[in-house]
């Protein structure tokens, strides 16, 4: 089953155009559809309190946020603005459902890398993944 991003039909059509643009002008390979990356990020942000995925799934969703950041930087004006707005909405929700711990909780699951996005420094404040991370830290 394919997850769909939270957006209108018109916005969904623009996301398809974004993927076509990225495939034609930026990506070397086929890349992941922009709507897929957005849907993964939104799903994480909007369901974090009930999130049942494991730490690997969580990190995979964080990587989808990396993909969105790179895509926003490479899209032309109006497309970039639309995607940025949709991502900002999910970012705000994600921030409310997480707390900044400087990346300590994820540090044992990730290879150190400079310049990671702010989303890697945050961990859930409630839910099963929060409980798991609490147990790992003790």
C-alpha positions as CSV (number, residue, x, y, z in Angstrom):
1,X,0.0,0.0,0.0
2,X,1.4,3.4,-1.0
3,X,1.2,6.2,1.4
4,X,0.0,9.6,0.1
5,X,1.1,13.0,1.3
6,X,-1.2,15.3,3.0
7,X,-2.0,17.8,0.3
8,X,-4.7,18.7,-2.3
9,X,-5.1,17.0,-5.6
10,X,-3.6,20.1,-7.3
11,X,-0.6,20.0,-5.0
12,X,-0.2,16.3,-5.7
13,X,0.0,17.0,-9.4
14,X,2.7,19.6,-8.7
15,X,4.6,17.1,-6.7
16,X,4.6,14.8,-9.7
17,X,6.0,17.7,-11.8
18,X,8.7,18.1,-9.2
19,X,9.7,14.5,-9.6
20,X,9.8,14.8,-13.4
21,X,11.9,17.9,-13.1
22,X,14.4,16.3,-10.7
23,X,14.7,13.2,-12.8
24,X,15.3,15.3,-16.0
25,X,17.7,17.9,-14.5
26,X,19.2,16.8,-11.2
27,X,19.1,13.1,-10.3
28,X,21.5,10.7,-12.0
29,X,19.2,7.7,-11.4
30,X,15.4,7.6,-11.0
31,X,15.4,8.9,-7.5
32,X,12.5,8.6,-5.0
33,X,9.3,10.4,-6.0
34,X,9.0,13.7,-4.2
35,X,5.5,12.7,-3.0
36,X,6.9,9.6,-1.4
37,X,9.6,11.5,0.6
38,X,7.0,14.1,1.7
39,X,4.5,11.4,2.7
40,X,7.1,9.6,4.8
41,X,8.1,12.8,6.5
42,X,4.5,13.8,7.1
43,X,3.6,10.4,8.4
44,X,6.4,10.5,11.0
45,X,5.6,14.1,12.0
46,X,1.8,13.7,12.4
47,X,1.8,10.2,14.1
48,X,4.9,10.3,16.2
49,X,3.0,9.8,19.5
50,X,1.6,6.5,18.2
51,X,4.6,5.7,16.0
52,X,5.1,1.9,16.0
53,X,8.2,1.8,13.7
54,X,11.5,0.9,15.1
55,X,14.6,3.0,15.3
56,X,15.7,2.1,11.7
57,X,12.3,3.1,10.4
58,X,12.6,6.4,12.3
59,X,16.0,7.1,10.9
60,X,14.8,6.2,7.4
61,X,12.0,8.8,7.8
62,X,14.7,11.3,8.9
63,X,16.6,10.5,5.7
64,X,13.5,11.4,3.7
65,X,13.6,14.8,5.3
66,X,17.2,15.1,4.0
67,X,15.9,14.3,0.5
68,X,13.2,17.0,0.8
69,X,15.8,19.6,1.9
70,X,18.0,18.8,-1.1
71,X,15.0,18.8,-3.5
72,X,13.8,22.2,-2.2
73,X,17.3,23.7,-2.9
74,X,17.2,22.4,-6.5
75,X,13.7,23.2,-7.6
76,X,12.7,26.4,-9.4
77,X,10.8,29.1,-7.5
78,X,7.1,28.3,-7.2
79,X,7.7,24.5,-7.0
80,X,10.3,25.1,-4.3
81,X,8.0,27.4,-2.4
82,X,5.1,24.9,-2.4
83,X,7.3,22.0,-1.2
84,X,8.9,24.3,1.4
85,X,5.4,25.2,2.8
86,X,4.3,21.6,3.0
87,X,7.6,20.6,4.7
88,X,7.4,23.5,7.1
89,X,4.0,22.4,8.2
90,X,5.3,18.9,9.0
91,X,8.4,20.3,10.6
92,X,6.3,22.4,13.0
93,X,4.3,19.3,14.0
94,X,7.5,17.3,14.4
95,X,9.1,19.9,16.6
96,X,6.1,19.8,18.9
97,X,6.2,16.0,19.2
98,X,10.0,15.9,19.9
99,X,12.7,17.5,22.1
100,X,16.2,18.5,21.2
101,X,18.8,16.3,22.9
102,X,21.6,17.4,20.7
103,X,21.4,14.1,18.8
104,X,22.5,12.0,21.8
105,X,19.7,9.5,21.5
106,X,20.4,8.7,17.9
107,X,24.2,8.8,18.1
108,X,24.7,5.1,18.6
109,X,22.5,4.3,15.6
110,X,24.1,6.7,13.1
111,X,27.6,7.0,11.7
112,X,28.9,10.4,12.7
113,X,28.5,13.0,9.9
114,X,29.0,16.7,9.9
115,X,26.2,19.1,9.0
116,X,23.2,16.8,9.7
117,X,19.9,18.5,9.7
118,X,18.3,19.8,12.9
119,X,15.8,16.8,12.7
120,X,18.6,14.4,13.7
121,X,19.1,16.2,17.0
122,X,15.5,15.5,18.1
123,X,13.8,12.6,19.7
124,X,10.1,11.8,20.5
125,X,8.7,13.0,23.8
126,X,6.0,10.4,24.0
127,X,5.1,7.0,22.5
128,X,6.8,3.7,22.0
129,X,9.9,5.1,20.4
130,X,10.5,7.4,23.3
131,X,10.2,4.5,25.7
132,X,12.6,2.5,23.6
133,X,15.2,5.3,23.5
134,X,14.8,5.8,27.3
135,X,15.6,2.1,27.8
136,X,18.6,2.2,25.4
137,X,20.1,5.2,27.3
138,X,20.0,3.5,30.7
